[in-house]
Amino acid sequence: MSDRYMKFANSLLGRQVAPKLGLPQPPVLKRYRPGQPVIEGAVLFGQAPGGRLAASTLGVLGAIGAETWAAEDAALREAAANAGISAKIFSPDSAGDQKFQALVFDATGITDAEGLKALYEFFHPVGRKIRAGGRLIVLGTPPESLEGGARLAQRALEGFTRSAGKEFGGKGVTAQLVYVAEGAEDQIESTLRFFLSPKSAFVSGQVVRIGVGAGATAKPELDWSKPLAGKVALVTGASRGIGEAIAETLARDGAHVVGLDIEPLAEDLKRVTDRIGGSAITFDVTADDAPKELAAQLKKEHGGVDIVVHNAGITRDKRLANMKPEIWDQVIQVNLIAPERITAELIKKKVLHRGGRIIGVSSIAGIAGNNGQTNYATSKAGVIGFVDALRDEVAAGGHTINAVAPGFIETKMTAAIPFGIREAGRRLASLGQGGQPVDVAETIAWYASPGSGAVNGNVVRVCGQGLIGA
């Protein structure tokens, strides 16, 4: 469904009228187009004294061909030279009208509250120099791995980053905090590529952890235009909406997609899988024998699977006092129990290949709750618990498990929401609009990448930094 108000606000008339009436002016987000570079525009990189991510970050900026600028710092100049890139030196007094598409700051060297001033000193002079649709990324160390003042300081980065996202969101700028564990410095490329690119247009205010584990023992050599080439991806609920977008995006990145849905949607499912060159199978995922039959079919027809996206989900909304037991049971069975049972079977029978990616689809309702959705919110919070419960277990087998939590996404389901609630869902976000199914799909494709082997146990909200559940 199209957002008519957004179209008006960005029309010639709307740009004149909306500010005078105090109406919201949601920015037009630039999403990824196949073949375009990771980032178009200059990137400014800086670091707090003692930071440890300059070499790896500058290496990524060099690999993506970014026009790189560095803050005045002898250590940064040396790191840039070692990375084989010629970084331009930035000075607030001499930069003139230079604008930046991204501001990246290594805050790993901040070890106490006083050191947090480094954030102000880097971002304050360039706050007006970030372009519309730009990117702001702060790199830190997971606080739980630290003690004392360092733990305090690194935890404080979350408040800074989320506030920056809300401050700059009106320009379509997104802000993220990426915690990088010590020893995982060479594992940041996939995540930086995602957050610097238009693929993350509707993801903002998020905290991501890059760790060290069995799935991240080596940095893979990838064709970044087809990172999933040779992979088999199972996508449940693939016949339409977000599931259809996930299937299309994983296929774009090179995967053979096995789309799964229920028999009444078989025709729609086949239309999707035929278009992307995939395979279609119909299953009731709640059936007692579904996990065993699915595992056997994947093994027989595809030799196993590399990526499992648990997207299938239903809503059966009723206030708790009016909810019949079968309505509760249906939602919990489809949204939570089925993914749990299927995952267990695929791992037990070794149908999931080593280095596999398990990806759940939660919801902002699972984080913030929602009136009349106790069953749905319970199931989607359970998906987050599913990630928490399995992250260490699957890492031991070389796999990862993560989840996305979509906010207001423009689908047929949200189109049926009453007008007032629908508009509130769109506008109550830093980016001032609803997302598109492809925004969820791009985040899942980042999780699915072989380059994301160190990204495990994360739940990323795809909600334009929605104020509900923020």
C-alpha positions in Angstrom: 0.0 0.0 0.0 1.4 3.4 -0.9 1.9 6.1 1.7 -0.1 9.0 0.3 0.8 11.5 3.0 4.5 10.8 2.4 4.1 11.5 -1.4 2.3 14.7 -0.6 4.9 15.9 2.0 7.7 15.4 -0.6 5.8 17.1 -3.4 6.5 20.7 -4.4 3.4 21.9 -2.6 3.9 19.6 0.4 7.5 20.9 1.0 6.1 24.4 1.2 2.9 23.6 3.2 4.1 20.9 5.7 6.7 23.1 7.6 4.2 26.0 8.0 1.6 23.7 9.5 4.1 21.8 11.7 3.3 18.5 9.9 5.9 15.7 9.7 8.1 15.6 6.6 9.3 12.0 6.2 12.4 11.7 4.1 12.6 9.7 0.9 14.8 6.7 1.6 17.3 5.5 -1.0 17.2 1.7 -1.2 19.7 -0.6 -2.8 19.7 -1.1 -6.6 21.6 -4.1 -8.0 25.0 -3.1 -9.3 25.4 0.1 -7.3 28.5 0.5 -5.0 28.3 0.0 -1.3 28.4 3.7 -0.6 28.4 6.8 -2.9 30.0 9.7 -1.2 32.8 10.5 1.2 33.4 8.6 4.5 35.0 10.3 7.5 36.7 8.0 10.0 38.0 8.9 13.5 39.0 7.1 16.6 39.4 7.7 20.3 43.0 7.4 21.6 43.8 3.7 22.0 41.2 2.5 19.6 41.9 -1.0 18.1 39.7 -1.0 14.9 41.4 1.5 12.7 43.3 -1.0 10.6 40.3 -3.3 10.0 37.9 -0.5 9.4 40.1 1.4 7.0 40.8 -1.9 5.2 37.0 -2.4 4.6 36.7 1.2 3.4 39.6 0.5 1.0 37.9 -2.7 -0.2 34.7 -1.0 -1.1 36.4 1.9 -2.8 35.1 4.5 -0.5 36.4 8.1 -0.7 38.0 8.1 2.7 38.8 11.0 5.0 40.5 10.7 8.4 40.5 12.9 11.4 43.8 14.6 12.1 45.7 11.8 13.9 49.2 10.5 13.1 48.1 7.0 14.1 45.2 7.1 11.6 47.5 8.3 8.8 49.8 5.3 9.5 46.9 2.9 9.6 45.6 4.2 6.3 49.0 3.8 4.7 49.2 0.3 6.0 45.8 -0.4 4.6 47.0 0.8 1.2 44.6 3.7 1.0 45.3 7.4 0.6 43.0 9.0 3.1 42.4 12.7 3.0 43.0 14.5 6.2 40.0 16.3 7.7 40.2 19.6 9.5 37.1 21.6 10.5 38.9 24.8 9.5 40.0 23.6 6.0 37.2 21.2 4.9 35.0 24.0 3.5 31.8 22.7 2.0 32.8 19.0 2.1 29.9 16.8 2.9 30.0 13.2 4.1 27.8 10.2 3.4 29.0 8.4 6.5 30.7 9.2 9.8 32.5 6.2 11.4 34.0 6.4 14.8 36.1 3.8 16.7 35.2 4.3 20.3 37.0 1.1 21.6 39.7 3.2 23.2 37.2 4.9 25.6 37.9 3.5 29.0 36.1 5.9 31.4 33.3 8.4 31.6 35.7 11.3 30.9 36.8 9.7 27.7 33.3 9.9 26.3 34.1 13.5 25.4 35.8 12.0 22.3 32.4 11.4 20.9 31.5 15.0 21.1 34.8 16.1 19.8 34.5 14.0 16.7 30.8 14.4 15.8 30.1 18.0 16.9 32.2 19.7 14.2 30.7 17.5 11.4 27.0 17.3 12.6 26.0 19.6 9.8 28.2 18.0 7.2 26.4 14.6 7.0 24.3 14.3 3.8 20.7 13.3 3.7 20.4 9.6 3.8 23.8 9.3 5.4 25.2 6.8 7.9 26.5 7.2 11.4 28.4 4.2 12.9 30.0 3.9 16.3 32.3 0.9 17.0 32.8 -0.3 20.5 33.7 -3.2 22.7 31.0 -5.4 24.3 30.5 -4.0 27.8 30.0 -7.5 29.3 33.6 -8.3 28.5 34.9 -5.4 30.5 35.0 -4.2 34.1 34.7 -0.9 36.0 35.0 2.4 34.2 35.5 0.8 30.8 32.3 -1.2 31.1 30.4 1.9 32.1 31.8 3.9 29.2 31.1 1.3 26.5 27.6 0.8 27.7 27.1 4.6 27.5 27.7 4.4 23.7 24.1 3.0 23.3 22.5 6.1 24.6 24.6 8.3 22.3 24.0 6.2 19.2 20.2 5.9 19.7 19.9 9.6 20.4 21.9 10.5 17.3 19.6 8.3 15.2 16.6 10.3 16.5 18.4 13.6 16.0 19.4 13.0 12.4 16.5 10.7 11.4 14.5 13.5 9.8 17.2 13.6 7.1 17.0 9.9 6.5 20.2 9.3 8.4 20.6 6.1 10.3 22.8 5.4 13.3 24.1 2.1 14.6 26.4 0.8 17.3 28.5 -2.2 16.5 30.2 -3.9 19.5 33.3 -5.9 18.2 34.8 -8.4 20.6 38.5 -8.5 21.1 39.8 -11.0 18.6 37.0 -10.4 16.1 38.6 -7.4 14.4 38.9 -9.1 11.1 35.2 -10.1 11.1 33.6 -6.7 10.6 33.5 -6.4 6.8 30.0 -7.9 6.2 28.4 -5.8 8.9 30.1 -2.6 7.8 29.1 -3.2 4.2 25.5 -3.7 5.3 25.2 -0.6 7.6 27.1 1.7 5.2 24.9 0.7 2.2 21.4 1.5 1.1 20.4 -2.0 2.1 20.1 -0.8 5.7 17.9 2.2 4.8 15.2 1.4 7.3 17.4 0.0 10.1 18.4 2.6 12.7 19.2 2.9 16.4 20.4 -0.7 16.6 23.1 -2.4 18.7 24.9 -5.3 17.0 27.5 -7.7 18.5 30.3 -9.3 16.5 31.8 -12.0 18.5 34.4 -14.8 18.3 33.1 -18.3 17.8 33.3 -21.5 15.8 31.4 -19.9 12.9 34.0 -17.1 12.6 37.3 -18.9 12.6 38.3 -17.7 9.2 37.5 -14.7 7.0 36.0 -16.1 3.8 36.9 -14.9 0.4 33.6 -13.7 -1.1 32.1 -12.5 -4.3 30.2 -9.7 -2.6 27.9 -9.3 -5.6 26.8 -13.0 -5.1 27.7 -13.9 -1.5 25.2 -16.8 -1.3 26.3 -18.5 -4.6 26.1 -22.3 -4.1 23.9 -22.0 -1.0 20.5 -23.5 -0.4 18.0 -21.4 1.6 14.7 -22.5 3.1 12.2 -19.7 3.5 8.9 -20.6 5.2 5.8 -18.5 4.4 7.4 -17.5 1.1 4.3 -17.1 -1.0 3.7 -13.3 -0.4 4.6 -10.2 1.6 7.8 -10.3 3.6 8.4 -14.0 2.8 8.3 -13.3 -1.0 10.7 -10.4 -0.5 13.1 -12.6 1.5 13.0 -15.3 -1.2 13.7 -12.7 -4.0 16.6 -11.1 -2.1 18.3 -14.4 -1.2 18.0 -15.5 -4.8 19.4 -12.2 -6.0 22.4 -12.9 -3.8 23.0 -16.3 -5.4 21.1 -18.8 -3.3 18.8 -21.5 -4.5 15.6 -20.8 -2.5 13.3 -23.5 -1.4 10.0 -21.7 -0.6 7.6 -23.4 1.8 4.0 -22.5 2.4 0.6 -24.2 3.1 -1.4 -26.0 0.4 -4.0 -23.3 -0.1 -1.2 -20.9 -1.1 0.6 -23.4 -3.4 -0.2 -21.5 -6.6 1.1 -18.2 -5.2 4.2 -19.9 -3.9 5.0 -21.6 -7.2 4.6 -18.2 -8.9 7.3 -16.8 -6.6 9.7 -19.7 -6.8 9.4 -20.0 -10.6 10.2 -16.4 -11.0 13.4 -16.7 -9.0 14.5 -20.1 -10.2 13.8 -21.8 -6.9 11.8 -24.8 -5.6 8.4 -24.9 -4.0 7.2 -27.3 -1.3 3.9 -27.3 0.6 3.8 -28.3 4.3 1.7 -27.6 7.3 4.6 -26.8 9.6 2.5 -27.6 12.7 1.9 -31.2 11.6 3.4 -33.8 13.9 5.5 -35.3 11.2 6.4 -32.0 9.5 10.0 -31.7 10.8 11.0 -35.2 9.8 9.3 -35.1 6.4 10.8 -31.6 5.7 14.3 -32.7 6.7 14.1 -35.9 4.6 12.9 -33.9 1.5 15.6 -31.2 1.9 18.3 -33.9 2.2 17.0 -36.0 -0.8 16.3 -33.1 -3.2 18.9 -30.6 -2.2 21.6 -32.4 -0.3 20.8 -30.4 2.8 20.3 -26.7 3.5 22.6 -23.8 4.4 20.1 -21.1 5.4 16.8 -21.5 7.3 14.5 -18.5 7.6 11.5 -19.1 9.9 9.2 -16.4 8.4 5.9 -18.2 8.4 3.6 -16.6 10.9 -0.1 -15.8 11.7 -2.1 -13.4 13.8 -5.3 -14.2 15.5 -6.1 -11.0 17.4 -8.4 -10.9 20.3 -8.4 -9.4 23.8 -7.3 -12.0 26.3 -10.7 -12.1 28.0 -12.3 -12.9 24.7 -9.7 -15.3 23.3 -10.7 -18.9 22.8 -8.0 -21.5 23.6 -7.7 -22.7 20.0 -6.8 -19.2 18.9 -4.0 -19.0 21.4 -2.8 -22.5 20.4 -2.7 -21.8 16.6 -0.5 -18.7 17.0 1.9 -20.3 19.4 2.1 -23.5 17.2 2.8 -21.7 13.9 5.0 -18.8 15.1 7.1 -20.5 17.8 6.7 -24.2 18.3 7.1 -25.1 14.6 10.4 -23.2 14.1 11.7 -24.8 17.3 10.9 -28.3 16.2 12.1 -27.9 12.6 15.4 -26.4 13.7 16.0 -29.2 16.2 15.3 -31.8 13.5 17.5 -30.2 10.9 20.4 -30.0 13.3 19.9 -33.5 14.7 19.8 -35.1 11.3 22.7 -32.9 10.1 20.6 -31.5 7.3 21.8 -28.1 8.2 25.3 -27.8 6.7 28.2 -26.6 8.8 28.3 -22.8 8.8 24.5 -22.8 8.6 22.4 -19.7 9.3 19.2 -19.9 11.3 17.1 -16.7 11.2 13.9 -16.1 13.0 11.3 -13.4 12.3 10.2 -11.8 15.6 8.2 -8.5 15.7 8.3 -5.2 17.6 5.2 -6.6 19.3 7.4 -9.2 20.9 9.5 -6.3 22.4 6.8 -3.8 23.3 3.6 -5.8 23.4 0.4 -4.8 21.7 -3.2 -4.4 22.7 -5.2 -7.5 21.6 -2.2 -9.5 20.7 -1.2 -11.4 23.8 -0.8 -14.6 21.8 1.1 -13.0 18.9 3.4 -10.9 21.2 4.1 -14.0 23.3 5.1 -16.0 20.3 7.3 -13.2 18.9 9.0 -12.6 22.3 9.5 -16.4 22.3 11.4 -16.1 19.0 13.9 -13.8 20.8 14.1 -16.3 23.6 14.7 -19.0 20.9 17.8 -17.0 19.7 19.0 -16.5 23.3 18.6 -20.2 24.1 20.4 -21.6 21.1 23.2 -19.1 20.3 25.9 -21.0 22.2 24.7 -24.4 21.2 24.6 -23.7 17.5 27.9 -21.8 17.6 29.5 -25.0 18.8 28.3 -26.6 15.6 29.7 -23.8 13.5 26.3 -22.2 12.9 24.7 -18.9 13.8 21.2 -17.9 14.9 19.8 -14.4 14.8 16.4 -12.7 14.4 14.8 -9.6 12.9 12.0 -7.7 14.6 10.0 -5.8 12.0 8.1 -2.8 13.0 5.5 -1.1 10.8 6.1 -2.7 7.3 3.8 -1.8 4.3 2.0 -5.1 3.6 -1.5 -6.2 2.9 -1.8 -7.0 6.6 -0.9 -3.4 7.7 -3.1 -2.0 4.9 -6.1 -3.4 6.8 -5.3 -1.5 10.0 -7.6 1.4 10.8 -6.4 4.7 9.3 -5.5 6.4 12.6 -3.5 3.5 14.0 -1.9 3.0 10.6 -0.7 6.6 10.4 0.6 6.5 14.0 2.5 3.4 13.1 4.1 5.1 10.2 5.0 8.5 11.8 6.1 7.3 15.3 9.6 6.6 14.1 12.8 8.5 13.6 12.4 8.0 9.9 8.8 9.0 10.0 7.4 6.2 7.7 6.7 2.5 7.3 9.2 0.2 5.9 9.1 -2.1 2.9 9.3 -5.9 2.9 12.7 -5.6 1.2 14.0 -3.8 4.3 13.4 -7.0 6.3 14.8 -9.1 3.5 18.0 -7.2 3.2 18.7 -7.6 7.0 18.1 -11.3 6.7 20.5 -11.5 3.7 23.2 -9.8 5.8 22.7 -12.4 8.5 22.8 -15.2 5.9 26.1 -14.1 4.4 29.1 -16.4 4.8 30.9 -13.2 5.9 28.6 -12.9 8.9 29.9 -15.9 10.8 30.7 -13.8 13.8 27.2 -12.3 14.0 25.4 -14.6 16.4 22.7 -14.1 19.0 21.5 -10.7 17.7 17.9 -9.4 17.3 17.8 -6.3 15.0 14.7 -4.2 14.8 13.7 -3.2 11.3 11.5 -0.4 12.2 13.0 2.9 11.2 13.9 3.4 14.9 10.2 3.2 15.9 9.5 5.1 19.1 7.4 2.1 20.3 9.7 -0.4 21.8 12.8 1.8 21.2 
